[in-house]
Amino acid sequence: MTRASDFDFELPADRIAQAPLPRRDDARLYVLDGATGTSDHHLVRDLPSLLPSGALLVVNDTRVIPARLRATKPTGGKVELLLCEPLGDGDWRCIGGASKPIRPGPLTLAGDNAPSAEVLSVRGEYVDVRFGGDLDAYLDRHGEVPLPPYIKRDQPDDADRERYQTVFARERGAVAAPTAGLHFTPELLAALDARGIGRASITLHVGPGTFAPLRADELEGLALHAERYAVSDATARAIAENRAAHKPIVAVGTTVVRTLEAAAAQDGIVRAGEGVTSIFIQPGHRFAAVDMMLTNFHLPRSSLLILVAAFAGRERILAAYDDAVARGYRFYSYGDAMLLSAAAR
């Protein structure tokens, strides 16, 4: 039986990247062959020479919204809201934080020309809030970049608005970045194009649950936070053409893996369409749509680490993580990356 405690590892605090490198593709790249366990060490900008010509990169084009808001209660108490999921008609499910319990009723958002805000209901840490007016415009003026909790800064700086966003970002809706995509630059994309490496995109709006530790040790039957995704006709067609030509599909990030595996039928065909997925990929999963994966280093006991272990093998991944720590690799959202091929099936 698979347990979360089987995916623990020791990570010194100084290995957790607190800021991005000056240049995105200067990040280090740990290359691991899941079939043999052999490894090599490069930089992300070396990707064109590491991927076979004709490979298809699939990227996530979600765009992170500045989803962290400040507000006050009628009593003057301070409230912090993190937008999580749109519920329709201006309603959002949020994670709410305050020194005293949040209760249904009006809130006053900080800043000029703020829309109205009313707490409709409270369930644990989640609060459903109804916003009036142009929320997107307000977020762009006053919302904060929702950096993950392991980045220990009082607040994001101006650089985070650009660096916590991928070069592929198009579709607004994520409250966390698909971090593997943070390493790409226009120059790297041009080099990949010149090498004959194709590119297609999906959209998966990453939610805050991506950072949540697993609360239970026993994982059987566990589903993850639900996230909205879309696969276009063009992407489904490109994947099918590569499959037919026996050329690899390279997922840029675990969000792409989850989307393609959720959209793939039992016959392995990725079909176009929109949906919501709570798929939890664990060891024993039969990968139908992905041959290689580019991913960052993930938190201990997290669903993302378990997904990576399912792809390349638990023992190999944990050994590689220990090796990466010893070699000084930088971990998590602003850290370094891994290029993985699948374990032998």
Summary of the structure (lengths in Angstrom):
residues: 345
radius of gyration: 20.3
end to end distance: 19.5
largest distance: 64.7
contacts: 1134
relative contact order: 0.21
helix: 27%
strand: 30%
